[in-house]
Amino acid sequence: MVEKEPAENRASPEVPVEIPTIVAATRWLFILLGMIWLVLGVWSIYRLGQVSNSVPPTIMWIVAILMFVNAALLIWISWGLGRGSKLYFYFGILLVAGNIFLTFTDEFGVLDLLTLIINVLLLLLLIAGHSRFLNKLN
């Protein structure tokens, strides 16, 4: 299955550019992970008033903002992948590797396992398909 790039992103209107399956799958996983972090950020703000006094509100706000930044970066990388830019590819690897590392720095639960699995899958897809990501597709 090969996803078609929208007409405005093609080199010329009469020649459709086909995005390799590995690139399309990786882009969708980045979007999925970004949406998960967006939901977790909203949930953290919702919990702000419900958390016991053991965690200062300032820390909770900082954590929520970092979740939103992570979500935005993941979605930005998804947008940029497939354009043949080394910047998006290497920054994507760096972001995913950082997320994998940070997963183990806090309590580990079901949501951590879910994001860890997606991050590891993303890292494997990026490494396995590196030539597909670094070829100019449009």
Order of alpha helices (4+ residues) and beta strands (2+ residues): beta-beta-alpha-alpha-alpha-alpha-alpha
